[in-house]
Amino acid sequence: MLRSVAVLTSLVLSFSIVACGDDDDAGSDGSEPAVASFEFSGTEMTGPSSVEGGAVQVEFTNSTDDDAGVTLIRVDGDHSAEEARKAGQAWGDGGKPLPEWITFEGGSGSVHPGESFTAVQELSAGNYLGIDIDSNNFTEFEVTGDGDGELPSTDGQIDAVEYRFDSSGLKAGNQQVTFTNKGKEPHFALAAPIKPGHTIEEVRKAVKSDSGPSAPIIESKTVSTGILDGGRSQVVDLELQKGDYALVCFVGDREGGPPHAFKGMISEAVVE
C-alpha cells in the first residue's frame, strides 16, 4: 500500500527519516493513554489484537535491516483487510480515488533499522490495519469503545492544510510536537533541515525537478509524522536541530493525482 509514496520520498529526496520514542507520555489531564505496540521483522508485522479507544500511545519498533514504519488505517463497513490493502495500493501507486471507507489515522513515519517511534493520538472504535507501506505487510486490530484521555499539550505545533504547513514553537533537541491536519485531504509532514546558505526556494525547485535536492541543499537527518486524514492530530516525539527546515507532504488527494509537494506543499519552518 502506498509504495509509490515511499519510493518517491526516497528517490526524490534521498532522505533518512528518524524519530525518537518516549514511553512516559500522559494526557493533559494526567491520565495514561492506552498503549498499542507494533513491530516489523521484515516478514511479519505484529501488533495488538485490540486496544481501548481514546488517547492511544502508538509505539513502533523496526527490527529489520531497512527503513520501515506502521501506517494506521481505519476500515469502515464490511470490507476485508485485503480489499483495503488493494484499494490503498491503487491509490498510492496508480493515482486512483481512495474509497470513503478508508481513513488514515496516523501511526509512524519511516524508522531506521533497530530504532523506534512513539506518537500519542486519539483512535475511535472500529476495525483497523497497521501496515508497512514499503512491503505491504500488515496486521489487523480492533479499537474498542471511545475511551478516555487527552493528547499531551505541546509548545511545538505543525499544522497542515491544502497546500501548505504552518508551524510554531519548534525548538532544537528532543521534544513532543503536535501535528494537526486542518485540511480535508490526507497529509503528513516530512521535515528536512536546509543546509546553511541555501533557501526554501532552492528546495522547492529541486523537489519539482527530476533530480531532487542534492546533498548541498538538504541535511541527511530528517523526521516525519504519520499520515492523517482531515480533522485529526497526533503528538509525535521528534529530534530537531537549530536552523531552517523544509516541511514537505508527498501523499496525494483522496481523489488521486500527484503528490502534494507538486502542488506547492513545501513550507519553511524555523527551529530556534
Secondary structure, DSSP 8 states (H G I E B T S, - for coil): --HHHHHHIIIII--EE-----TT---TTS---EEEEEEE-SS-EE--SEEESEEEEEEEEE-SSS-B--EEEEE-SS--HHHHHHHHHHHHHH-----TTEEEEEE---B-TT-EEEEEEEE-SEEEEEE-TTT--EEEEEEES---------SEEEEEETTEEEEE---SEEEEEEEEE-SSS-B--EEEEB-TT--HHHHHHHHHSSS---TTTB-SEEEE--EE-TT-EEEEEEEE-SEEEEEE----BTTB-S-GGGGT-EEEEEE-
